Amino acid sequence: MGPEEGCEAEAVDSFCPSDEDVDKWMSSAFHMAREALETGEVPVGCLMVYKDEVVGKGRNEVNETKNATRHAEMVALDQVLDWCRRSSLDVRSVCEQTVLYVTVEPCIMCAAALRLLNIPVVAYGCSNERFGGCGSVLDVSSAHLPQTGTKFKCVSGHRAEEAVEMLKTFYKQENPNAPKPKTRKD
Amino acid sequence: MEPQMKRWKGSACDADSWVAYPVLSDEQSQDVELIEAFAAPIVNKKETSQLVRELNSLYPLNGLQHIKRVRARKEKGSPHPLEVLVCLVSDAPDMKVVSVDSLLPGVKPDGLGEPFVVKVPARAPLTRPQFELASQHWPTSFHEDKQVTVALRGELFSPPQKAVMHMYMMSAVTAAKAGRELGMEAVGAVVVDPAMERIVAVGHDCRGDHPLHHAVMVCIDLVARSQGGGCYCFDSYPACQFTPPTSNMFQNGPDLEAGSQPYICTGYDLYVTREPCVMCAMALVHSRIGRVFYGTGSADGAFGTKFKIHAQKDLNHRFEVYKGVLSKQCEDLSSLNDHIKKDSGQ
């Protein structure tokens, strides 16, 4: 996927984080993921940055909320909405200049949510082969979905191996809340 | 919710106004793909089994186990009533003039007449419509999934089942209208525990207050609330409600083990007035929904229109989706939404 593809809104073309920005904020995201892993939580770090300020931060809250949609990105997006409300700023104009930094490729649901809120750029570490919505399972980020917000640009592969290692370590431990998996034939 | 249920139980005949059709995977709904092959008439009927044996070893039809090797000619009174499939055109040796000799070196050629090209189905048919189309080209075997056949005829659900489905979707329509009254898009959804015949949650679109609070997302959080979780408060929307598990669910002593506690949307059905978007469809995958019923399609819908997320091979949870439940009433809701767009100049 070419980095220039997937930009629909005009504002997006001129809006892109610098390499230094990506390095800086991705290292914060990795720090969050590492902390989560050490406390036995899903090792995904996720933050949303608007004008060099973190306006949303999230970790996976599926187990405590019993709501399977509470992925780190969804939690972070809620914080962005709250931040806009507190700052009396228009959600759309903030979101159009907000970058998501996340250690793992957002899933199909989160990718669609990011589109609905017109987030223009997503930087992520490793791909998400099970649920990925930026090309791994489906490419929601650049699909033609005129009723589902705007397409977004992906900057992928930043410290990908490290992100994979953290996930592998985590998934070696079992999720006690999940039902016993059925054996699959294929 | 109880009075509403009683009200709709009396109107079972309304359920005759719609038909629920399954939303099948692309493999199940695509056209029959054909590939070219050489066939030849069998001159001497008595040699058929011998010829089939030789052809099977010379040209095994790998990956085409659904194709029958021999067919009876359609026209009656032909001198050679049987025809045999020799090989795929792509497997045949390169040659200028096709003859039995060139196709079958070393095989006694007088058993076969002049070869000709036929089209055969490339894949095993998965549904009866595919089977019927495939069989028009060449005899094909078919392992029928009876439920899919009945569902494609729109006859999977009995009149009493349809009456119950009608009632659930009617609750979703009512919720959609309540949401519309609050200035939201007219979309409603209901989560049902089919084993207990119980509504677990009713919700409507709330995106006027939160852009991601589509009716399905609202319902998923209400289900979480019913299980002691959840992260939003929908108390300011009177039509968004959840029912805590009934007391007798806790009285069954042995069932109190962790395994019998409700786990997100496992085993539950969702009724939603219009086809969910990508976000909501994937949220239902994550929530392990049992089945989904929707009224009418939507432009970016992810259960049939743009994607078929419920049948996506790479995902770890797949489920049945049916469309058309209360289609007329659900389409009428869409026209309410069109008015919203016109009013706001979008």
Contacts between the chains, C-beta under 8 A, distances in Angstrom:
chain1	res1	chain2	res2	distance
A	61	B	231	7.1
A	64	B	229	7.0
A	65	B	221	8.0
A	65	B	224	5.8
A	65	B	229	4.7
A	65	B	230	6.2
A	65	B	231	4.6
A	66	B	224	4.3
A	66	B	227	4.9
A	66	B	228	6.7
A	66	B	229	2.8
A	66	B	230	7.0
A	66	B	264	6.5
A	67	B	220	6.1
A	67	B	221	5.4
A	67	B	224	3.9
A	67	B	229	5.9
A	67	B	230	6.2
A	67	B	231	6.1
A	67	B	264	7.6
A	67	B	287	8.0
A	68	B	220	7.3
A	68	B	264	5.0
A	68	B	265	7.8
A	68	B	283	7.3
A	68	B	286	4.0
A	68	B	287	4.5
A	68	B	288	7.3
A	69	B	217	6.5
A	69	B	220	5.8
A	69	B	221	7.8
A	69	B	283	4.5
A	69	B	286	6.0
A	69	B	287	7.0
A	70	B	231	6.4
A	74	B	212	7.4
A	77	B	212	6.8
A	81	B	210	6.7
A	81	B	211	7.5
A	91	B	211	7.0
A	107	B	282	6.5
A	107	B	286	7.7
A	108	B	278	6.3
A	108	B	281	8.0
A	108	B	282	4.1
A	108	B	285	7.8
A	108	B	309	7.0
A	109	B	278	7.5
A	109	B	279	5.2
A	109	B	282	3.5
A	109	B	283	5.1
A	109	B	285	7.8
A	109	B	286	6.4
A	111	B	278	7.7
A	112	B	277	6.4
A	112	B	278	3.8
A	112	B	279	3.6
A	112	B	282	6.8
A	113	B	212	5.5
A	113	B	279	5.0
A	116	B	211	6.0
A	116	B	212	6.3
A	116	B	277	7.9
A	116	B	279	6.5
A	117	B	211	6.1
A	117	B	212	7.4
A	129	B	314	7.9
A	130	B	314	7.6
A	130	B	315	7.8
A	130	B	316	6.6
A	131	B	282	7.6
A	131	B	286	8.0
A	131	B	315	7.2
A	133	B	278	7.8
A	133	B	282	7.3
A	137	B	312	6.7
A	137	B	314	4.8
A	137	B	315	6.6
A	138	B	278	7.9
A	138	B	307	6.5
A	138	B	309	7.8
A	138	B	312	7.2
A	140	B	278	5.6
A	143	B	306	7.2
A	145	B	278	6.8
A	145	B	300	4.5
A	145	B	306	6.3
A	146	B	299	7.2
A	146	B	300	7.1
A	147	B	277	7.3
A	147	B	298	7.4
A	147	B	299	4.8
A	147	B	300	4.1
A	148	B	277	5.8
A	148	B	278	6.1
A	148	B	279	7.7
A	148	B	300	4.8
A	177	B	263	7.6
A	178	B	263	7.9
A	179	B	259	7.2
A	179	B	263	5.7
A	179	B	266	6.7
A	180	B	259	8.0
